Structure formats: C-alpha cells, structure tokens
Amino acid sequence: MNLELLEGAKARIESVPILINMVSKRVKQLNMGMRPYVRPESIDEDKIDTALREIAEGKLVYEEDTEASEGGVVPAADMDWTF
C-alpha cells in the first residue's frame, strides 16, 4: 500500500472507518471486473492503491443520506449507480 495515496485519501475522507469501508467495497468491485476511474500506474498495480488513488483524486466521494441516516459511496462523476 502506498502511504502517499493513503494520506491523500485521508485528507478527503477524514473518518478512518468510512475510508476503510470505501476502499474495501471499491476493491471488491475492481476484483469483480469493474473498470477503475483512474488509469493504473502499472499493469500489476495493487487494487488497494487504485482505490486509494480514486478517492485521493476525488473520483469517489462519500455522500451521507440524511433521510435514511445511512451514507454511501458514490462516484464523483454523474453515474446512475451507487455502492
């Protein structure tokens, strides 16, 4: 795991438990074949680093649903799906 990417992601998502859940869910999606929102730096880049870079670059954001009091991870771009 790249510590610079971790620090960049923590700067955007201050809650460590939320950051852990976001990375975990995104890595599962990447392992299932979903395309990354950022270009991998190498062919064998770790999926955790890809997920952290997506968060650090603002491609994934956490959005809290105030009505249901449950938050969710959503892409920063206009997508029609949520995690």
N, C-alpha and C positions, 0 to 999 in steps of 0.2 A: 504494500500500500504506500502510495506517495504521500508523504507528510505535508508537502506544499498544497496538494489538492485537498487534503483533509482540512487544513487551516482555511483555505478558500471557501470550502463548503460550510465550515463552521461560522465563517463570517456572514454568510447568507442565512443560515438556519441556526439560530443560537441555542435551541433546545437539543441537547445531545440525544435524548431518547427519540425525538422526532426524526433527527438526522439518521440515526441507526435504522429506523423503520423505513425511511425513504430509500436509503441505499439498499437495504435488504430486498424490498419489493422491486426496485429497479433492476437489481442483479438477476432476480428470478425471471423478470420479463426478458432481459437480454439473453439469458440462457435458453429461454423458450423460442428465441429466434427474432425477437423484435429488433428493429434497427435502432442504432444509437442516434441521438440528436447531435452528437459531435463526431468529427472524424477521428477514428482511433490513431494514436501516435505511432503504433506498430501493429503488425498482424496479430501478435501474441500479447497485446495489452490486456492486463487483468480487467475483468468486468467491474470490479470494485472501483478501480481507477477511472474507468469510463463513467460510471455512475457519479462518482465524486466530481469529475470534471463537468458533467452536465449540470450538476447543482451549482458548482462554483461559477460557471459561466451564465447562470440564470436561465438555463434551458428547462429546468424543472423547478417548480416552486411549491410551497406548502400553502394550502388555502383552507382556512377553517370555516366550516359550515356552522354559522351561529344559530340557525333554526334547529338543527338536529344535534347540535353540540358535538358533532364528530367532524374532525378535519379530514382532509385527503390530499394526496399528492396529485398535482395536475401539471401538464406540460405548460410551459410559458407561452408557447405558440397556440394559435386557435385550433385546438383539436376537439373532436366530439366524444372523447372518451376520458375516463379517469382511472386511477389505480384502484 
